[in-house]
């Protein structure tokens, strides 16, 4: 793991704990709400385990936040409205190699839009529970490659340039069935 990734993990660990404590929740409370074991949450909060994308989706949903918001709060930095690519928070899922870059908004912005750039390795799959999509609307735009997107019972096969607007909250899986990395943008509008 690179130094910037370790820094993001450390900030994320502190942020998850802060979000939990601000709500007056114990580890057991967050575990019950998220379906993530108390022991795993404790490891993540102590920085002993890097959370997977699926785990972050469950925790952020339980906290009533988008994953984008949770990561942005973890990596809050100043710098005005312009955020250079090198300064955009980058996070890698240790389980799948999924790389997520928070493109926008800049820290401290009041925009209700999150823009996320994702690289999903060949053969990788990342699942999120319906709770991760509560109170948000999302679109997915494939920039390169092919993406199979499972939305509840529906299966969408997206090609380069295709755009999908997600429906009501449902369990979702982003899956790359191809032999090369799929790159896509996710636009999240908080409601």
N, C-alpha and C positions, 0 to 999 in steps of 0.2 A: 504494500500500500504506500502511496506517495505521501509526502509531508502535508500537502494541501488537503488530501482526503482524510488524514488523521486529524487535522485541525477541524474539518467539518464534522467528523464523528464526535470530537470532544465538545464542540458547540452544540451539536444535536443532543448529546447526552444531557448536558446542562439544561437545554431548552425543554426537553420532554419532562424532566423533573420539575422545572419551574412551572410549566403548564399544569401539571398534575397538582402541585402544591397550591397554585393560585385558585384551584377549584376546591381545595380542602379535601382532596381525595387521597386515600392511602394507596399503596401498591395494589392491594387486594381490590380496591374500588376500580382502579384503571384496568386491572386484569379482568374483572367481571364484565366491564363495559366493552372491552376490546376483544375478548376471547384469546388474549395472549397471556401466557403463564406469568404469575407474579415473579418467579425466579428469572425469567427471560427479561422482563421489564427492568428488574433490579440490575441485571448484568449490563443492559443497554445504558441505564442511567449512570452506572459507575464507569462506563467506557470500556468494559471488559469484552463486549461483543458489539460488532458493527451490525446495525439492523438491516434486514433485507427490505426490499421495496414492498413486499407483501405485508411484512410486519409494520412498516411505517404507515401503510395504508390503513391498517386496522387501528393503530394508535391514533393517527390523525383523525380518523372518522369518529372514534370514541371521544376525542377531545373537542369535536365539533369544528375542526379545521380542515382545510384542504392540505394535502401533502406539500403543495407549493408554499402555502402560508407557513406551515411548520418549519420547512427548510429555510425559508426566507427569514423567519424570526431567529432561527439558529445562527444564521450567517449574516445578521444585520451589520451593515457597514455604511459609512457615509460616502458621499461622492456626488450628490446631486442627481440630475435626471439622466445623465449619460453613464451607462455601465459598460465598460470595455469588456470584450469577450474574456480576457485574462482575469477579470475581476468578478465574473459571474460565478456564483457558487456552483461547484461541481460535486456530484456525489455518485459513487459507484456501489451497486448492490453486490455484496460479497458472494451471494449465492449464485447469481446468474451472469454477472459481468455487465448488466444493464447500467448505462451511464446516463445520468440526468443532469442537465445544465439549466439552471434557473435564469432565463434570458431577461425577463421583466416581471414585475416592476422593480425599479431601483428601491433600495432600502429607504423606508420612511415615506414612500409614495402613497397617495390615497386612491390610486387606481383600483378598481374592483376586478381587474383582469390579471391573470397570471399567464405567462407564456413560457413554456418549457420545451427544451430541445432534448430528444431522447435518442440514444443509440442502443438498439436491441440486438445483441449478438445472434448469429446464425444458430437456430435450434433452441433459443431461449424462450422462456415463457414466464410472465409475471401476472399474478392474479391479485385482484383487489375486491374486498367485500362491498356490497351495496352501500354500507355506511360511509365509505370513503367518497361517495358521490352525492351525499345528502347536502342540500342547500347550495349546490353548484350546477352550472350548465357547462358542458364541455364540447369541444370539437377536436378532431384528430385529423391532421393533414400529413400524408406520407410524402416525404421528400426524396427518399431513395429506397429502393427495394420493395418488398411485399410484406404486408402485415395482415395476419388473421386476427380479427377482433371478435371475441365472444362476449356478447352482451345479454346476460340472462340465457334464454333459450335460442337467441338469434346468433347466427354466424355471419360476419361481414368479412369479405376478402378485399382488402384495399391494395391498389397498385400505386405506383409513383404518380403524384399529383392528385390522387383521390382525397376527398374530404368527407368525414362522417360527423354528423351532429348526434351526440348521444341522447338517448331518450331518458325516461324516468330512472331513478337509481335502481341498479341491478348489480348482481355479482358480475364482474368483468375480468377478462383475461386478454392481455396483449401477448400474441404469440408469433414468433418468427419461424415459419416452417421451411424457409429457404436456406440456401447454403452460404449466404452472405449477410452482412450486417444490414438491418433495416433502420433507417433514420426517419424520425417523424417529429412533428410539433404537436403539442397539446395546448390548446387555449382553454383556460378555465375562467369562467365568469362567476364570481360569488354573488349569490342572491340575497 
